[in-house]
Amino acid sequence: MTAYKILDDKVVFALGTPSGWTAATLQQGIDVARSNGLALFIRPGTYDTGDLYIDSSSGTNPIAMEAVPGSVIIRYTGGTDFFAITGVSDCVIRGISFDRNNISQGGWAAAILVRNASRTLIENCRIFNGPQRGLYMVNCGTRQTVGGSGSNEILSSAGRIVGCEIFDCDVALFSFGNVALRVESNTIHNCSNNGVLIWQDSPLLDGSSVIDNSITDIKADAGGTGENGNAISVYNANGCNVVSNRIRFCKFTAVRANASSNTVIANNNIYAMAETAIWAEETGTGDGQTNVGTVISGNVINICRDGISATNFASKGRLATITGNVVRNATAGSGIFVEGDSVINANVVECMHQFGLVLGTNSFTRNLIASDNMLRNCAAGVAISSSSAAGYVLVTDNMIQMPSGVSTDYGIVTYTFTGTSRVIDDTMSGITPSTYPRIKLGMNVVHDLQTPDPIPTSCVTTMPSF
């Protein structure tokens, strides 16, 4: 049995039926708190329940629902939605653990579902045992028109997800069609297919921020070629920031920005990515307005298949700056790869199985600058498209140290992509203004000097098992 008691400033809900309390279900306790405009405080214990709803059928008042963190578990016993907020803004859920109990459902299935609401705060909660989504937010926040052309500008935020722990779910957090959601300082781990998804149905200003989260052990149990296995996936969502996250052990990618313009991916600490650590890419035919204007800076990447890729110029993806990153130990691929209208500057790249930097793909090569980078212990330093149809490429003021026993001629090379691999056409001594008039080489220093080396280190050649 459970019961509630109305106090002056809140409704208290508890296990048992103490004297003077009213026996009720948790749903009834929520409804009483809302109808009285009071917060609902839940006393310690594990509460088994079916579906719980906060919607307009019980009035327009929001709910502030909280417990001492770690003291309360709401455990699902079956139904349709478990815990759903629909059309009610300004709700606060704090300090409660939500156990989906590994019960699968169709439709909107999630441990917590929020739809058509603004300014929702979910803080210091634990969400777990969700065979589908842990937290699902859909069409939250509101938009406004600014001037004559800004018809989808941000008016009200979808809300904030702060300080939560989400684990043992298929997808930890799925944000779809929302506005300016803030996902901050959460711990996400042990998920079957994805960590945080920030998606729109078609390219649109989203404005969400994913900041200071710890994300680890993201698998790709459903397979695929990149739709699963990602810590953070931004899709069709413009104007998003992915900043200062700690991401470790993912089957595919740490941050994947797909068909998303004006994205900032900065200061993330990334370890052990079984595919490309950071992707900024276009899909399909593109329209020249998506995957445009990406900033990738200050990230630390150690152990990956490939480091950073800002590509798909063939689909009109272009315009990126990649600056100040540290990329180490690509066990099968290359460090930084760009194709259209991009700058690679002041990065440190070490221990690449293939190339340190890759500039262009055949004819899909335009306005590329690689300057002031330090490349060390790469099979080849800088690889430039050899296509006569490629645009201008400038490579200048880079420091390139070749591995012991590898000719310095491999510091800068040209290559052709065959569809399956990159094949070197010419080495540095063969790259002349007459043979490659659109490749401009400035003052690069290429050497194989191994000393001084007070602390010899070897490159990582295999991905850690996980």
C-alpha positions in Angstrom: 0.0 0.0 0.0 1.0 3.6 -0.6 -0.4 6.9 0.7 -0.1 10.6 0.6 -0.4 13.5 3.0 -1.0 17.2 2.1 1.3 19.6 4.0 1.4 23.4 3.7 4.2 23.4 1.1 4.1 20.0 -0.5 2.4 16.6 -0.8 4.4 13.8 0.7 4.0 10.3 -0.7 5.2 7.1 1.1 5.0 3.4 1.4 2.4 2.1 3.9 -0.6 4.0 5.2 0.4 6.0 8.3 -2.4 7.3 10.5 -4.0 10.4 9.0 -2.7 9.7 5.5 -4.8 9.0 2.4 -4.3 5.6 0.7 -3.6 6.2 -3.0 -1.6 5.1 -6.0 1.4 7.1 -7.2 -0.7 8.4 -10.1 -3.2 9.8 -7.6 -0.5 11.4 -5.5 0.8 13.1 -8.7 -2.7 14.3 -9.5 -3.3 15.7 -6.0 0.0 17.6 -6.0 -0.8 19.1 -9.4 -4.3 20.1 -8.5 -3.1 21.8 -5.3 -0.2 23.5 -7.1 2.2 21.8 -4.7 5.5 19.8 -5.1 5.4 16.0 -4.6 8.1 14.7 -2.3 8.5 10.9 -2.3 9.8 9.1 0.8 12.5 6.4 0.4 11.5 3.0 -1.0 10.8 1.0 -4.2 7.5 1.8 -5.8 6.1 -0.7 -8.3 3.7 1.0 -10.8 2.1 0.8 -14.2 1.9 3.8 -16.4 2.2 7.3 -14.9 0.9 10.4 -16.8 1.3 14.1 -16.4 -1.0 15.6 -19.1 -3.9 18.0 -19.6 -6.5 15.5 -18.5 -5.5 16.4 -14.9 -5.3 20.2 -15.5 -2.6 22.5 -16.7 -0.4 22.7 -13.6 3.1 21.3 -13.9 4.7 19.0 -11.3 7.8 19.3 -9.2 8.4 15.7 -8.2 11.5 14.9 -6.1 13.2 12.6 -3.7 16.5 12.4 -1.8 18.8 11.2 -4.6 19.3 7.5 -4.6 16.6 6.8 -2.1 13.6 6.2 -4.4 13.2 3.7 -7.2 10.0 3.8 -9.4 9.9 0.3 -11.0 7.8 -0.4 -14.0 5.4 -3.4 -14.0 4.0 -3.0 -17.5 1.6 -0.9 -19.7 2.4 1.5 -22.5 4.4 4.6 -21.5 5.8 4.1 -18.0 6.3 7.8 -17.1 5.0 10.3 -19.7 4.8 14.1 -19.6 2.6 15.4 -22.5 1.7 19.0 -23.2 2.6 20.2 -19.7 5.6 22.7 -19.5 7.8 23.6 -16.5 7.9 20.2 -14.9 10.8 19.3 -12.6 11.8 15.7 -11.9 14.7 15.4 -9.4 16.5 12.7 -7.5 14.4 9.7 -8.6 15.5 6.4 -10.1 13.4 5.0 -13.0 13.7 1.3 -13.5 12.1 0.3 -16.9 12.5 -3.3 -15.7 13.5 -4.5 -19.2 9.9 -4.4 -20.3 9.7 -3.7 -24.1 6.7 -1.8 -25.6 5.9 -0.4 -29.1 5.4 3.2 -30.0 6.9 5.8 -27.8 8.6 3.3 -25.5 10.9 4.9 -23.0 11.5 5.0 -19.2 10.7 8.8 -19.4 8.8 10.2 -22.3 8.4 14.0 -22.7 6.2 15.4 -25.6 5.1 18.9 -26.6 6.4 20.5 -23.4 8.9 23.3 -22.7 11.4 24.0 -20.0 11.4 20.4 -18.5 14.1 19.8 -15.9 15.2 16.3 -15.2 18.0 16.4 -12.7 20.1 13.9 -10.6 17.9 11.0 -11.7 18.9 7.4 -12.6 17.3 5.8 -15.7 18.1 2.2 -16.4 17.0 -1.3 -17.7 15.4 0.2 -20.8 15.4 -2.2 -23.7 14.5 0.7 -25.9 15.0 4.4 -25.0 16.0 5.6 -21.6 14.8 9.1 -22.0 12.8 10.2 -25.1 12.0 13.9 -25.7 9.8 14.8 -28.8 8.8 18.1 -30.2 9.6 20.0 -27.0 10.3 23.7 -26.8 8.8 26.5 -29.0 9.8 28.6 -32.0 9.2 32.1 -33.2 9.5 34.2 -36.3 12.2 36.9 -36.3 12.2 39.4 -39.1 11.1 38.2 -42.5 13.1 35.0 -42.8 13.7 33.6 -39.3 10.6 31.5 -39.0 12.1 28.8 -36.8 14.1 30.7 -34.3 14.2 29.6 -30.6 11.6 31.0 -28.3 11.4 28.5 -25.4 13.9 25.8 -24.6 12.9 22.1 -24.5 14.6 22.0 -21.1 17.6 20.5 -19.4 18.8 17.0 -18.6 21.4 17.5 -15.8 23.5 15.2 -13.6 21.6 12.1 -14.5 23.0 8.5 -14.8 21.5 6.6 -17.8 22.6 3.0 -18.4 21.6 -0.5 -19.6 19.3 1.0 -22.3 19.2 0.6 -26.1 19.5 4.4 -26.6 20.2 6.5 -23.5 18.7 9.8 -24.7 16.8 10.4 -27.9 15.9 14.1 -28.6 13.7 14.4 -31.7 12.3 17.6 -33.1 13.2 19.6 -30.0 14.5 23.2 -29.5 17.6 24.2 -27.5 17.7 21.1 -25.2 20.7 21.2 -22.8 22.2 17.8 -22.0 24.8 18.5 -19.3 27.0 16.6 -16.8 25.3 13.3 -17.2 26.9 9.8 -17.0 25.9 7.5 -19.7 27.2 3.9 -20.0 26.5 0.4 -21.1 24.1 1.1 -23.9 23.3 -1.4 -26.7 23.3 1.0 -29.7 23.6 4.8 -29.0 24.3 7.3 -26.3 22.8 10.7 -27.1 20.8 11.4 -30.3 20.0 15.0 -31.2 17.8 14.7 -34.4 15.4 16.6 -36.5 13.1 15.2 -39.1 14.6 17.5 -41.8 17.4 20.1 -41.6 16.3 22.7 -39.1 17.7 25.0 -36.4 17.9 22.8 -33.3 20.3 24.7 -31.0 20.9 22.0 -28.5 24.0 21.7 -26.4 25.6 18.4 -25.2 28.2 19.5 -22.6 30.4 17.9 -20.0 28.9 14.4 -20.1 30.8 11.1 -19.5 29.8 8.5 -22.1 31.3 5.0 -22.2 30.7 1.5 -23.5 28.4 2.2 -26.4 27.8 -0.9 -28.6 26.3 -1.4 -32.0 24.2 -4.5 -31.4 21.8 -3.7 -34.2 24.7 -3.4 -36.7 24.7 -0.9 -39.5 27.3 1.3 -41.1 27.2 4.2 -38.6 23.6 4.6 -37.5 24.5 2.7 -34.3 27.5 2.6 -32.0 27.8 6.4 -31.5 28.2 8.3 -28.2 26.7 11.5 -29.6 24.8 11.7 -33.0 23.6 15.0 -34.4 21.3 14.6 -37.4 19.6 17.3 -39.5 20.1 19.5 -36.4 21.7 22.9 -37.1 23.4 25.1 -34.6 24.3 22.5 -32.0 27.3 22.5 -29.6 29.1 19.3 -28.5 31.6 20.4 -26.0 33.9 19.1 -23.2 32.5 15.5 -23.1 34.6 12.5 -22.0 33.9 9.6 -24.4 35.4 6.2 -24.2 35.0 2.8 -25.8 32.4 3.1 -28.6 31.9 0.7 -31.5 31.7 3.5 -34.0 32.0 7.2 -33.4 32.4 9.6 -30.5 30.6 12.5 -32.3 28.8 12.1 -35.6 27.3 15.3 -37.1 25.3 14.2 -40.1 23.6 16.7 -42.4 23.9 19.3 -39.6 25.2 22.8 -40.2 26.9 25.3 -37.9 28.0 22.6 -35.5 30.7 23.2 -32.9 32.6 20.1 -31.7 35.2 21.2 -29.2 37.3 20.2 -26.3 36.1 16.6 -26.1 38.3 13.9 -24.6 38.0 10.7 -26.7 39.5 7.3 -26.2 39.1 4.0 -28.1 36.7 4.5 -31.0 36.5 1.5 -33.2 35.6 3.7 -36.3 36.2 7.4 -37.0 36.4 9.4 -33.8 34.7 12.6 -35.1 32.6 12.7 -38.3 31.1 15.8 -40.0 29.4 14.4 -43.0 26.6 14.8 -45.5 24.3 12.0 -46.8 22.3 11.6 -49.9 22.5 14.3 -52.6 22.6 17.2 -50.1 21.4 20.7 -51.0 24.5 22.7 -50.2 22.9 24.0 -47.0 23.5 21.0 -44.7 26.8 20.0 -43.2 28.2 23.5 -43.8 30.2 25.5 -41.3 31.6 23.0 -38.8 34.2 23.9 -36.2 36.2 21.0 -34.8 38.7 22.2 -32.3 40.6 21.4 -29.1 39.7 17.7 -29.1 42.0 15.0 -27.7 41.7 11.7 -29.5 43.7 8.6 -28.6 43.2 5.2 -30.2 40.7 5.1 -33.1 40.4 3.6 -36.5 40.5 7.1 -38.1 40.7 10.5 -36.3 38.6 13.3 -37.8 36.7 13.4 -41.0 34.9 16.4 -42.6 33.9 15.1 -45.9 31.1 14.2 -48.4 31.9 17.1 -50.7 30.3 15.0 -53.5 27.0 15.5 -51.5 27.8 19.2 -51.0 29.1 18.9 -47.5 31.8 21.5 -47.0 33.3 24.4 -45.0 35.1 23.3 -41.9 37.9 24.4 -39.6 39.8 21.7 -37.8 42.2 23.4 -35.4 44.2 22.6 -32.3 43.3 18.9 -32.0 45.6 16.1 -30.8 45.0 12.9 -32.7 47.0 9.8 -31.8 47.1 6.1 -32.6 44.8 5.4 -35.6 45.1 1.7 -35.7 43.9 1.2 -39.2 43.5 4.6 -40.9 44.4 8.3 -41.0 44.4 11.3 -38.8 42.4 14.2 -40.3 40.5 14.0 -43.6 38.8 17.0 -45.4 37.4 17.6 -48.9 35.8 20.9 -49.5 36.6 24.5 -48.4 38.3 23.6 -45.2 41.3 24.6 -43.1 43.5 22.2 -41.0 45.6 24.2 -38.7 47.8 23.7 -35.6 46.9 20.1 -35.0 49.2 17.4 -33.6 48.9 14.1 -35.3 51.0 11.0 -34.2 51.1 7.4 -35.1 48.8 7.0 -38.1 48.6 3.6 -39.8 48.1 5.4 -43.1 48.3 9.2 -43.6 48.6 12.0 -41.1 46.4 14.3 -43.2 44.3 13.6 -46.2 43.3 16.5 -48.5 40.5 15.8 -50.9 39.2 12.8 -52.7 39.9 12.7 -56.5 38.0 15.6 -58.1 36.1 16.3 -54.9 38.9 18.6 -53.7 38.5 22.4 -53.3 40.1 25.3 -51.3 42.0 23.2 -48.8 44.7 24.6 -46.5 46.9 22.5 -44.2 49.3 24.7 -42.2 51.3 24.7 -38.9 50.5 21.1 -38.1 53.0 18.7 -36.5 52.8 15.2 -37.9 54.9 12.4 -36.4 55.3 8.6 -37.1 52.7 8.4 -39.9 53.2 5.9 -42.7 52.9 9.0 -44.9 52.5 12.6 -43.8 50.2 14.6 -46.0 48.2 12.9 -48.8 46.8 15.2 -51.5 44.4 14.3 -54.3 46.3 13.8 -57.5 43.2 14.4 -59.8 43.7 17.0 -62.5 40.1 18.1 -61.8 40.9 18.9 -58.2 40.8 22.5 -56.9 43.6 24.4 -55.2 45.4 22.9 -52.2 47.9 24.8 -50.0 50.3 22.8 -47.7 52.7 25.1 -45.8 54.6 25.5 -42.5 54.1 21.9 -41.3 56.6 19.9 -39.3 56.6 16.3 -40.4 58.8 13.6 -38.7 58.8 10.3 -40.6 59.2 7.0 -38.8 62.7 5.5 -38.7 63.5 3.8 -42.0 60.8 5.6 -44.0 62.0 8.0 -46.7 61.3 11.7 -46.1 59.9 11.7 -49.7 56.7 10.2 -48.1 56.3 13.4 -46.0 54.0 14.8 -48.7 52.4 12.5 -51.4 49.6 12.5 -53.9 47.1 9.8 -54.1 44.1 8.4 -55.9 41.1 6.8 -54.2 40.1 3.6 -56.0 36.8 3.2 -54.3 38.3 0.8 -51.8 41.7 2.2 -50.9 44.0 5.2 -51.3 46.9 4.5 -53.7 50.0 6.8 -53.6 50.8 8.2 -57.1 53.8 10.5 -56.4 56.0 11.3 -53.5 57.2 14.7 -52.5 60.1 15.0 -55.0 57.6 14.5 -57.8 55.1 17.2 -56.7 56.2 20.1 -58.9 54.3 23.1 -60.2 54.3 21.7 -63.7 52.9 18.2 -62.7 50.5 19.5 -60.1 49.8 23.2 -60.8 47.0 23.5 -58.2 49.1 22.0 -55.4 51.0 24.8 -53.6 53.8 23.7 -51.2 55.2 26.2 -48.8 57.9 26.0 -46.2 57.4 22.5 -44.8 60.0 20.7 -42.7 60.2 17.0 -43.4 62.8 14.9 -41.5 63.5 11.5 -40.0 65.5 12.7 -37.0 64.7 10.4 -34.1 66.8 12.1 -31.5 66.6 13.6 -28.9 64.2 11.1 -27.5 64.4 10.9 -23.7 61.2 8.7 -23.4 60.9 6.4 -26.4 57.3 5.5 -27.2 55.7 3.1 -29.6 52.5 3.4 -31.6 49.4 1.5 -30.6 48.6 -1.0 -33.4 45.5 -2.8 -32.1 42.2 -1.6 -30.7 41.6 -2.5 -27.1 39.0 -5.2 -26.7 35.6 -4.2 -25.4 
